[in-house]
Amino acid sequence: MTEARKLSRKGGWLLADGGRSRRALICVFGVCVALSALYALAAAVAPGDERLFEAGGLDVPPADAAYQLVLLAAAGLCLARVVAWEKDRLAWGLLTLGMFGWVGGELVYQFGGPQLAYPSAADALYLSDYPLTIAGLLLLLKGQAEAGDPRRWLDGLIAGLAVASLAVALLAPALEGLIVTDTAKTLTNLSYPVLDVLLVSFVFAAIGAAGRSLDRSLVLLLAAFALSAVADATYLYLDATSSYVNGSLLDVLWMVSATLVAFAAWTRPEPASARRLPIVALVVPVLLALGAVVTALAMDDPGSSIAIYLAMGTMAALVGRLIVALLDNERLLQLTHSEAHTDALTGLANRRRLNEDLSALALEVGYGNAEALLAVYDLDGFKSYNDSFGHAAGDDLLRRVGANLSAAIGNRGQAYRLGGDEFCVIVRRAETGRMEPVIAAGSAALVERGRGFAITSSVGVCHLPGDTTDPSDALRLADSRMYASKGNRGGAPVQQAGDLLMQVLRERQPDLGWHSSSVSELARDLARASGLSGEQLELAVRCAELHDVGKMAIPDEILEKPGPLSEQEWALMRKHTLIGERILTVSPSLTEVARLVRSTHERWDGGGYPDGLAGEEIPFGSRITVICDAFESITAERPYDAARSVEEAIAELRRGAGTQFDPALVETFCSVVAKQHSA
């Protein structure tokens, strides 16, 4: 395998993953770290004492040799990266040229002799590092910041201006000392601090602009150049105040910076693990700006005026950033409000929006300032469509009919989706002449037919204030009228099959037919009180109506036996739910009802039949039927038992709550019955 192919393999931090190339990299980095650590130890023990490094026969003090060796090794590693790795080759080529400019300046300065001209070739090499480094960084940062996001650019501008202001203020003594009568020498002297301020400002601006999108190689690279710029600025200040000592800990910063650049060159450009916290985006720019202003105002020397102007620019950028943040928050609030009041699937207004609009409308109606119609629609045939074609197709259908409803209503009213396959429309008299045609247009919009399916809708209408002025009553009244309309429609397959079986049951056992009708009426009330709507409510009602259809296969002498049943008779009686399931599954439209009928004699504690289901394992519609069937059986005359009062039936249900019946449903049912008998 070639070295180039080895470099392309993933794994670890280093681009080189295998064999000698990886070991060589680790060795070179180890030498750089060891020399830097040794230099730091010597500088800490005796700053400027190069005798700690003396070795016979060397023209260059070993301390300087160690320093040069680290810089040269770092530049060589960058060059090796450019040769071996194609990605970002131009950017790293510029950075490598900058590194060699730095190393070249150091070598010329070291070996140029004491009579080196000023400005010299060393200065040219040193200064060439800055534009090459910034150009390389620009290429690497291209695409890192979000181009269309003004927040990131403002963060970068704030960081750059604030750091520039701080740097100029702190370097004011050095700037004053660098001005001499020789123009060339003055320009050369000033170039270093100006370019250092530019570099460190650019680095911090890049960090602010890129934010969380920086990868770990760039994080290392920016940290390296920030460290180098800080070291340069410190050197200029110490040199201007005659405090700099060669061979001090300050030199270690440059060695570490060069090593970090080399390590960044061979680090995989993958996202850094750190993530930008939202509070940092606000606190850091504010602290930088305040620090810049305070520092600039505290300085009383020639450089402070420039620092003050930079600080003022920082504050202006900060104000702009705060304005952008306020606009972002306003947009976020509007988006949150819109999402909270919009149905995610269809884009129509949702139930929350309907409740708010109804409350506002009720106030207007109460003052006699409005007249409106509230229409609730429920799709007929949607459950079968969903089962036949899948939920994805069902969602697509809901989107289509929702769009059709919105287009049909237009600006003459407001359309809503309440959930499931239920829709709603509010039409105001003030917005249109006659309101009824709008309701009819809504019904027409909720129709879709195709091969093997037909979707229509049932509608219930409530007039405000003619029927009521209370928003809850209006919705309840429209809902009940819609289900009444749905129940009166006999064209649906489930309706036809159910009616056929009920008629057969009435002919076979008139008492069972009457009992089933009574149970289904109770089930409808309980299902509504429990929050069911649409086809789920209709399934629960149909289950209650057909729960005894299997008893058609039970002999009359068992059904009408006045005394206790024998064990064999009970065994046969317990099969009626399974028989009912088999009868109902013959009709595909009753398959879901058959599943519920099978479980209508299960018990909450698991002691029922035929499957021994317990608790919420029992289908909800089946639990409703169990309670309504028991109540009707207790309050009706039977060959084997006398009718009992409603109060006795409620007491009996409550005694069975938690064992035979769902306890929560029992309480709901008792509340429904109590209201009906107190009216």
MOCOR-V793264 format. One record per residue. N is the residue number from 1. RES is the residue in three letters. PHI is phi as a letter, one per 30 degrees, with the letter a starting at -180 (999 if undefined). Layout:
N_RES_PHI + N_RES_PHI
//
This chain:
1_MET_999 + 2_THR_d + 3_GLU_d + 4_ALA_d + 5_ARG_d + 6_LYS_d + 7_LEU_d + 8_SER_d + 9_ARG_d + 10_LYS_d + 11_GLY_k + 12_GLY_i + 13_TRP_d + 14_LEU_d + 15_LEU_d + 16_ALA_d + 17_ASP_c + 18_GLY_b + 19_GLY_i + 20_ARG_d + 21_SER_d + 22_ARG_d + 23_ARG_d + 24_ALA_d + 25_LEU_e + 26_ILE_d + 27_CYS_d + 28_VAL_d + 29_PHE_d + 30_GLY_d + 31_VAL_d + 32_CYS_d + 33_VAL_d + 34_ALA_d + 35_LEU_d + 36_SER_d + 37_ALA_d + 38_LEU_d + 39_TYR_d + 40_ALA_d + 41_LEU_d + 42_ALA_d + 43_ALA_d + 44_ALA_d + 45_VAL_d + 46_ALA_b + 47_PRO_e + 48_GLY_i + 49_ASP_c + 50_GLU_d + 51_ARG_d + 52_LEU_d + 53_PHE_c + 54_GLU_d + 55_ALA_b + 56_GLY_d + 57_GLY_i + 58_LEU_c + 59_ASP_d + 60_VAL_c + 61_PRO_e + 62_PRO_e + 63_ALA_d + 64_ASP_d + 65_ALA_d + 66_ALA_d + 67_TYR_d + 68_GLN_d + 69_LEU_d + 70_VAL_d + 71_LEU_d + 72_LEU_d + 73_ALA_d + 74_ALA_d + 75_ALA_d + 76_GLY_d + 77_LEU_d + 78_CYS_d + 79_LEU_d + 80_ALA_d + 81_ARG_d + 82_VAL_d + 83_VAL_d + 84_ALA_d + 85_TRP_b + 86_GLU_d + 87_LYS_d + 88_ASP_h + 89_ARG_d + 90_LEU_d + 91_ALA_d + 92_TRP_d + 93_GLY_d + 94_LEU_d + 95_LEU_d + 96_THR_d + 97_LEU_d + 98_GLY_d + 99_MET_d + 100_PHE_d + 101_GLY_d + 102_TRP_d + 103_VAL_d + 104_GLY_d + 105_GLY_d + 106_GLU_d + 107_LEU_d + 108_VAL_d + 109_TYR_d + 110_GLN_d + 111_PHE_c + 112_GLY_d + 113_GLY_j + 114_PRO_d + 115_GLN_c + 116_LEU_e + 117_ALA_d + 118_TYR_b + 119_PRO_d + 120_SER_c + 121_ALA_d + 122_ALA_d + 123_ASP_d + 124_ALA_d + 125_LEU_d + 126_TYR_e + 127_LEU_d + 128_SER_d + 129_ASP_d + 130_TYR_d + 131_PRO_d + 132_LEU_d + 133_THR_d + 134_ILE_d + 135_ALA_d + 136_GLY_d + 137_LEU_d + 138_LEU_d + 139_LEU_d + 140_LEU_d + 141_LEU_d + 142_LYS_d + 143_GLY_i + 144_GLN_d + 145_ALA_d + 146_GLU_d + 147_ALA_e + 148_GLY_c + 149_ASP_c + 150_PRO_d + 151_ARG_d + 152_ARG_d + 153_TRP_d + 154_LEU_d + 155_ASP_e + 156_GLY_d + 157_LEU_d + 158_ILE_d + 159_ALA_d + 160_GLY_d + 161_LEU_d + 162_ALA_d + 163_VAL_d + 164_ALA_d + 165_SER_d + 166_LEU_d + 167_ALA_d + 168_VAL_d + 169_ALA_d + 170_LEU_d + 171_LEU_c + 172_ALA_e + 173_PRO_d + 174_ALA_d + 175_LEU_d + 176_GLU_d + 177_GLY_d + 178_LEU_d + 179_ILE_d + 180_VAL_b + 181_THR_d + 182_ASP_d + 183_THR_d + 184_ALA_d + 185_LYS_d + 186_THR_d + 187_LEU_d + 188_THR_d + 189_ASN_d + 190_LEU_d + 191_SER_d + 192_TYR_d + 193_PRO_d + 194_VAL_d + 195_LEU_d + 196_ASP_d + 197_VAL_d + 198_LEU_d + 199_LEU_d + 200_VAL_d + 201_SER_d + 202_PHE_d + 203_VAL_d + 204_PHE_d + 205_ALA_d + 206_ALA_d + 207_ILE_d + 208_GLY_d + 209_ALA_d + 210_ALA_d + 211_GLY_h + 212_ARG_d + 213_SER_d + 214_LEU_d + 215_ASP_d + 216_ARG_d + 217_SER_d + 218_LEU_d + 219_VAL_e + 220_LEU_d + 221_LEU_d + 222_LEU_d + 223_ALA_d + 224_ALA_d + 225_PHE_d + 226_ALA_d + 227_LEU_d + 228_SER_d + 229_ALA_d + 230_VAL_d + 231_ALA_d + 232_ASP_d + 233_ALA_d + 234_THR_d + 235_TYR_d + 236_LEU_d + 237_TYR_d + 238_LEU_d + 239_ASP_d + 240_ALA_d + 241_THR_c + 242_SER_h + 243_SER_c + 244_TYR_d + 245_VAL_b + 246_ASN_d + 247_GLY_i + 248_SER_c + 249_LEU_d + 250_LEU_d + 251_ASP_d + 252_VAL_d + 253_LEU_d + 254_TRP_d + 255_MET_d + 256_VAL_d + 257_SER_d + 258_ALA_d + 259_THR_d + 260_LEU_d + 261_VAL_d + 262_ALA_d + 263_PHE_d + 264_ALA_d + 265_ALA_d + 266_TRP_c + 267_THR_c + 268_ARG_d + 269_PRO_d + 270_GLU_c + 271_PRO_e + 272_ALA_d + 273_SER_d + 274_ALA_d + 275_ARG_b + 276_ARG_d + 277_LEU_d + 278_PRO_e + 279_ILE_d + 280_VAL_d + 281_ALA_d + 282_LEU_c + 283_VAL_d + 284_VAL_d + 285_PRO_e + 286_VAL_d + 287_LEU_d + 288_LEU_d + 289_ALA_d + 290_LEU_d + 291_GLY_d + 292_ALA_d + 293_VAL_d + 294_VAL_d + 295_THR_d + 296_ALA_d + 297_LEU_d + 298_ALA_d + 299_MET_d + 300_ASP_b + 301_ASP_b + 302_PRO_e + 303_GLY_d + 304_SER_d + 305_SER_d + 306_ILE_d + 307_ALA_d + 308_ILE_d + 309_TYR_d + 310_LEU_d + 311_ALA_d + 312_MET_d + 313_GLY_d + 314_THR_d + 315_MET_d + 316_ALA_d + 317_ALA_d + 318_LEU_d + 319_VAL_d + 320_GLY_d + 321_ARG_d + 322_LEU_d + 323_ILE_d + 324_VAL_d + 325_ALA_d + 326_LEU_d + 327_LEU_d + 328_ASP_d + 329_ASN_d + 330_GLU_d + 331_ARG_d + 332_LEU_d + 333_LEU_d + 334_GLN_d + 335_LEU_d + 336_THR_d + 337_HIS_d + 338_SER_d + 339_GLU_d + 340_ALA_d + 341_HIS_c + 342_THR_b + 343_ASP_d + 344_ALA_d + 345_LEU_d + 346_THR_c + 347_GLY_i + 348_LEU_d + 349_ALA_d + 350_ASN_c + 351_ARG_d + 352_ARG_d + 353_ARG_d + 354_LEU_d + 355_ASN_d + 356_GLU_d + 357_ASP_d + 358_LEU_d + 359_SER_d + 360_ALA_d + 361_LEU_d + 362_ALA_d + 363_LEU_d + 364_GLU_d + 365_VAL_d + 366_GLY_d + 367_TYR_d + 368_GLY_i + 369_ASN_c + 370_ALA_a + 371_GLU_b + 372_ALA_a + 373_LEU_c + 374_LEU_c + 375_ALA_c + 376_VAL_c + 377_TYR_c + 378_ASP_b + 379_LEU_d + 380_ASP_c + 381_GLY_j + 382_PHE_d + 383_LYS_d + 384_SER_d + 385_TYR_d + 386_ASN_d + 387_ASP_d + 388_SER_d + 389_PHE_c + 390_GLY_j + 391_HIS_d + 392_ALA_d + 393_ALA_d + 394_GLY_d + 395_ASP_d + 396_ASP_d + 397_LEU_d + 398_LEU_d + 399_ARG_d + 400_ARG_d + 401_VAL_d + 402_GLY_d + 403_ALA_d + 404_ASN_d + 405_LEU_d + 406_SER_d + 407_ALA_d + 408_ALA_d + 409_ILE_d + 410_GLY_h + 411_ASN_c + 412_ARG_d + 413_GLY_a + 414_GLN_b + 415_ALA_c + 416_TYR_b + 417_ARG_c + 418_LEU_d + 419_GLY_k + 420_GLY_h + 421_ASP_c + 422_GLU_c + 423_PHE_b + 424_CYS_b + 425_VAL_b + 426_ILE_c + 427_VAL_b + 428_ARG_c + 429_ARG_d + 430_ALA_d + 431_GLU_c + 432_THR_a + 433_GLY_d + 434_ARG_c + 435_MET_c + 436_GLU_d + 437_PRO_e + 438_VAL_d + 439_ILE_d + 440_ALA_d + 441_ALA_d + 442_GLY_d + 443_SER_d + 444_ALA_d + 445_ALA_d + 446_LEU_c + 447_VAL_c + 448_GLU_a + 449_ARG_b + 450_GLY_a + 451_ARG_d + 452_GLY_i + 453_PHE_a + 454_ALA_b + 455_ILE_c + 456_THR_b + 457_SER_b + 458_SER_c + 459_VAL_b + 460_GLY_b + 461_VAL_b + 462_CYS_b + 463_HIS_c + 464_LEU_c + 465_PRO_c + 466_GLY_e + 467_ASP_c + 468_THR_a + 469_THR_c + 470_ASP_c + 471_PRO_d + 472_SER_d + 473_ASP_d + 474_ALA_d + 475_LEU_d + 476_ARG_d + 477_LEU_d + 478_ALA_d + 479_ASP_d + 480_SER_d + 481_ARG_d + 482_MET_d + 483_TYR_d + 484_ALA_d + 485_SER_d + 486_LYS_d + 487_GLY_d + 488_ASN_d + 489_ARG_c + 490_GLY_c + 491_GLY_d + 492_ALA_d + 493_PRO_e + 494_VAL_d + 495_GLN_d + 496_GLN_d + 497_ALA_d + 498_GLY_d + 499_ASP_d + 500_LEU_d + 501_LEU_d + 502_MET_d + 503_GLN_d + 504_VAL_d + 505_LEU_d + 506_ARG_d + 507_GLU_d + 508_ARG_d + 509_GLN_b + 510_PRO_e + 511_ASP_d + 512_LEU_d + 513_GLY_d + 514_TRP_d + 515_HIS_d + 516_SER_d + 517_SER_d + 518_SER_d + 519_VAL_d + 520_SER_d + 521_GLU_d + 522_LEU_d + 523_ALA_d + 524_ARG_d + 525_ASP_d + 526_LEU_d + 527_ALA_d + 528_ARG_d + 529_ALA_d + 530_SER_d + 531_GLY_j + 532_LEU_d + 533_SER_a + 534_GLY_i + 535_GLU_d + 536_GLN_d + 537_LEU_d + 538_GLU_d + 539_LEU_d + 540_ALA_d + 541_VAL_d + 542_ARG_d + 543_CYS_d + 544_ALA_d + 545_GLU_d + 546_LEU_c + 547_HIS_d + 548_ASP_c + 549_VAL_d + 550_GLY_d + 551_LYS_d + 552_MET_d + 553_ALA_c + 554_ILE_c + 555_PRO_e + 556_ASP_d + 557_GLU_d + 558_ILE_d + 559_LEU_d + 560_GLU_c + 561_LYS_d + 562_PRO_d + 563_GLY_c + 564_PRO_d + 565_LEU_d + 566_SER_d + 567_GLU_d + 568_GLN_d + 569_GLU_d + 570_TRP_d + 571_ALA_d + 572_LEU_d + 573_MET_d + 574_ARG_d + 575_LYS_d + 576_HIS_d + 577_THR_d + 578_LEU_d + 579_ILE_d + 580_GLY_d + 581_GLU_d + 582_ARG_d + 583_ILE_d + 584_LEU_d + 585_THR_d + 586_VAL_d + 587_SER_c + 588_PRO_e + 589_SER_d + 590_LEU_c + 591_THR_d + 592_GLU_d + 593_VAL_d + 594_ALA_e + 595_ARG_d + 596_LEU_d + 597_VAL_d + 598_ARG_e + 599_SER_c + 600_THR_d + 601_HIS_b + 602_GLU_d + 603_ARG_c + 604_TRP_e + 605_ASP_d + 606_GLY_i + 607_GLY_c + 608_GLY_c + 609_TYR_b + 610_PRO_c + 611_ASP_c + 612_GLY_i + 613_LEU_d + 614_ALA_b + 615_GLY_h + 616_GLU_d + 617_GLU_d + 618_ILE_d + 619_PRO_e + 620_PHE_d + 621_GLY_d + 622_SER_d + 623_ARG_d + 624_ILE_d + 625_THR_d + 626_VAL_e + 627_ILE_d + 628_CYS_d + 629_ASP_d + 630_ALA_d + 631_PHE_d + 632_GLU_d + 633_SER_d + 634_ILE_d + 635_THR_c + 636_ALA_c + 637_GLU_d + 638_ARG_b + 639_PRO_e + 640_TYR_c + 641_ASP_a + 642_ALA_d + 643_ALA_d + 644_ARG_b + 645_SER_d + 646_VAL_d + 647_GLU_d + 648_GLU_d + 649_ALA_d + 650_ILE_d + 651_ALA_d + 652_GLU_d + 653_LEU_d + 654_ARG_d + 655_ARG_d + 656_GLY_d + 657_ALA_d + 658_GLY_j + 659_THR_c + 660_GLN_c + 661_PHE_c + 662_ASP_d + 663_PRO_d + 664_ALA_d + 665_LEU_d + 666_VAL_d + 667_GLU_d + 668_THR_d + 669_PHE_d + 670_CYS_d + 671_SER_d + 672_VAL_d + 673_VAL_d + 674_ALA_d + 675_LYS_d + 676_GLN_d + 677_HIS_d + 678_SER_c + 679_ALA_d
//
